[in-house]
Amino acid sequence: PEGDYLAKIVDATFVPIKHNGGHELLELTFKIVAGPYAGRTLERLHDPLSPYLMDKKIYRQEITKICEAAGIPRPSNWEDRYAYGILRGAVLIITVIRATYGDDITVNHVVNYKKI
């Protein structure tokens, strides 16, 4: 449900996407660690390797917010796939909203990050 949750990043993995010939996205997995929804997970995809400047700008802003909220340094090299391992184990407050697409698809989205 919508709201703010204490969460931990339990995984930061690059995953291939099918429609773009091997292009990969960074998938962050957040696990709710407190409250009635403790144990549930949410995934958030990011595109650090996008060739489009606007995508890169949005991505870097979001990763910077995550790092600031978790109190960890942001990656020094945005294109280094291994630099994102630092995000694993980060604990922060995430804001979740529900979005509906079409008539029958409702999903949860992580839209903001805050310090504990």
ABEGO torsion letter per residue (X at the ends): XBEBBBBBBABBBBBBBAAAGGBBBBBBBBBBABEAABGBBBBBBBBAABABAAAAAAAAAAAAAAAAAAGBBBBABAABAAAAAAABGBBBBBBBBBBBBEAABBBBBBABBBBX
